[in-house]
Amino acid sequence: MATALVTGATAGIGESFCRLLASKGYDLVLVARNEARLEERANELRAKYSVGVEILAADLSLPDQLAKVEARVGDTKKPIEVLINNAGFGIKESFLQSSVEAEQLLLDVLVRAPMRLMHAALPRMKDADSGIILNVSSVAGWIAGGTYSAAKSYLTVISEALHTELAETKVKVHVLCPGFTHTEFHQRGRMNMKGLPEFMWLDADRVVATAWANAVAGKAISIPGWQYLTLSTLARFGPRPLVRKLGMGVRKRQRREAKHT
């Protein structure tokens, strides 16, 4: 039975990936910070799908705990066939107002952790000529929306680069770039999203199903939702001064609304 490892596995897009992969018969390794929540999710998956589930409680911002996850990813005796790099969070303050500690924490979780886990997974996948890496990025990676956008830009670009580099193999690297999705992400970041129209919200299960189908098909990028396909096209190919202005305008409005909650 093939095994998939999912970071940020207890909620939102990560939790949806766990259910989808379990439904397809994958054994799972769930990675998140909260051990009690991991146990709860693991028990639910075992009971419903009759798959093997390991839990690995780890804070990916801490080098020693990230190293534990790297070791599991690189374990050739219990190989990881699917790696889902999903863990992440956002900072509501602007770069000029946030602490350097918060900025470093974001880079550690959104950039360093997936980079190191991919680096641990790929040697075995290349040797076996098999495997899927799916990175959860964001349409924000194409706009100038501050630190989060910059970090997601890295994840999108490295995914595209690896997809191209591995094109002649059976190892697949895919990047998911969703827009606003119904998860715990914004609540955890204390972001006020009340002003966002309902049609702009995506369903996590649909986002995940689309991304998985595209990854298996060997595609490089998923952008779920017509609204985000349109916006991402404008962001990628529109005039950069306009893209910068719109991107920062969105962030300023979110921060302004947050002050009134």
N, C-alpha and C positions, 0 to 999 in steps of 0.2 A: 504494500500500500504506500503510495507516494505521500510525502509530508509537505505541508505549507506552513510557513512562519509569517505571522501578521503582527506588526507593531501598532500600538494604539488600538488594541483588539477589543476593548470592552465597551466601546460606544461608537455611534455614528457610522461613518464609512467603513472603518475597520471592523466593527461588529457585523456589518452587512456582508463584508467579504468572508468573515468566518462562517456565517450561515450558508452562503453560497458555496464555498469550497467544501464544507461538510456535506452538503446535499449532493455533491459530486463524488463523494467517497474519499476525500483527502483526510488523512490524519492531520492534526493541527498542533502548532506551538503558538500559544497566545502570549504576547508580550505587552505589559502595561505596568504602571507604577503600583496600583492598588491590588494587593494580593487577595483580599477578601472578594473584591469584584471579579477578579480573574477566576477564582474558584467557582463563583456563582455562574459565570458564563460557561466555564468548562463543563460543569455538571449539566447545564441545560443542553449543550451540544452533544455530550455523550448520550444523554437520555433520548434525545429526539432523533439523532442520526446514527447512533451506534458506531462512532468513530473514536480513535484514540486521540486524547487531548492532553498535551503537556502545558504547564503554565511556567512562565518565567517572569517573576516580578523584577522590574528594572527601571530605573530612571535613566533614560538615554543621554541626559546631560552630564552624567557622572562617568568619568573614564573607566573606573573599575567595574561599574555595572554594565556599561556598554560592552566592555571586554567579555563579559559573560555571554552576552547575546552573540557577539562575533564568534566566540568559541563554538556555540551551538550551531550557528550557520555554517561554519567551516568543518563540522564533524562529518567525516566521510563514512563513519560506521552507521550513522543515522542521517543520511543525506537529506538536505532541504531541496525539494524540487521546485517549489514556488516561494518567492520572497515578496511580500507586500510591505513596502515602506510607506506607512500611513501616519505614524505619530507626528503630532505637530500642535502648535498653538500660535496665537497672534498677540501683538502688543497694541493696545489702543492708543497709547501716547505717541506723539511724533518723535523722531530721532533727536530733536533738539530738547525734548522734555524727558525722555526716558532715561533710566540709569544704564550705565555701561554694563552692569551685571545682567540686566534684563536682555540687552542686545546680544551679549555673549551667549546667554542661555538659549535664545532663539536660534542663533547660528549653530550651536552645538546639536540641537534636536532636529532642525530642519535641513541642515547641510552636512555637518560632520557625521552624524549617526547613519543616515542612508548611504553616504559615500563609503564609510568603513564596512557596512554590512554588504554592500554590493561587492566591495573588494574581497571580502571573505567568501562570498558565494560563487563568484565567477570562475575561479580556477577549477573547482570540481565540476561545475556545469559545462565548462569548455571541454574538459576531459571526457565527460559523459556525452557530450554533444546533445544535451537536453536540459531544459529548465526554463522557467519564466520569472522575470523580475518585473514587478509592476510598481511604479512610483506614483504616489498621489501628490500631484502638484496643484496648480490652480490657474485659472484664467488671469489672476492677479499678476502672474509672472510676466505678462506682456504689457503691463502698465507701470507707470512710475508712481507706485502707491506706498513707498517707504520700505522699511526693512523686510516686511513679509513678502512683498513683491520681489525684492532683490533675491531673497533666499529661494523662493519658488522658481525664479528665473534660472538659477543654478541647476535645480533639480530637473527642469524641463530640458535644458540644453545638454546636460550630461546623459540624460536618457536618450535623446535623439542621437547623440554621438555614438553611444554604445549600440543602439539599434542598427546604425549604419555599419559600425565596425564588425558586428556579429551577423551581418546579413547573409553571409555564405554558410552559416551554421544553423543548427536547430535550436539554439538558445535565443529566446525572445525577450527583448527589453521594451517595455511599454510605459507611457506616461499618461496618467489621467489628469485632465485639467478641467475640473468642474467649476461652476460658479457657486452662488449661495445655495447651500444644501441644508435641509432640516437635520441638524445634529446638535450636540452640546457645545460645539466650537465657540459660538458667539457668546453664550452664557458664561462659559469658563473665562473668556477674555473680557467679560463685563462690557460687552459692546451692545449698544441699543440699536436694534434693527427694526423697530416698529414702523419706521417710515418707508420700508422697502415693500413695493407692491407684491401681492401674493403670486402673481404670474412669474416673478423672478426667482421663486424658490423651487428647488429640485428635490425629488424624492431619492433618498440614499440608496434604496434597493434598486431602483431603475438605473441610477448612475453606475452602481457597481456591476449590474448585469451587462450594461453596454460596454463598460471598460473590459470586463473579462472576455466577452465575445470578441472584441477587437484585438485583445492581446493574443488570444489563441489563434486568431486569423493572421497574426504576424504584422499587424499594423503598428505604426509608431506612436500615434497620439489619439486619445479620445477627448472630445469636447461635447459632453452631453447637453442637449437642449438647444432648440433653434435660437433662443434668445442669446445664449452665450456663444454659439457658433457665429452669429452676426457680430456681436460685440468684440469677440477675439479677432475676427477678420479686420475690423476697423482698427483695433489696437495694434495688430501686426503690420498692417499695410498703410495706415493713415499717417498724416503728417505728425512727426514726433512732437513738435511744440503743442499741438492740439491734444495728443495722447497724454503728455505730461500734465497739462492743465486739467484735463478731465479726471485723471487718476488721482491727483492730489485734491481735487475738489470733492471727490467721493470720500476720501479719508478725513478731510476737514469737517464734512457734514456729519460723519459718524462720531467724531470726537465732540462736536458741538452738541449733538443730541444726547450723547452719554452724560454730559454735564448736567442735564436736566432730568436725570432719572435717579 
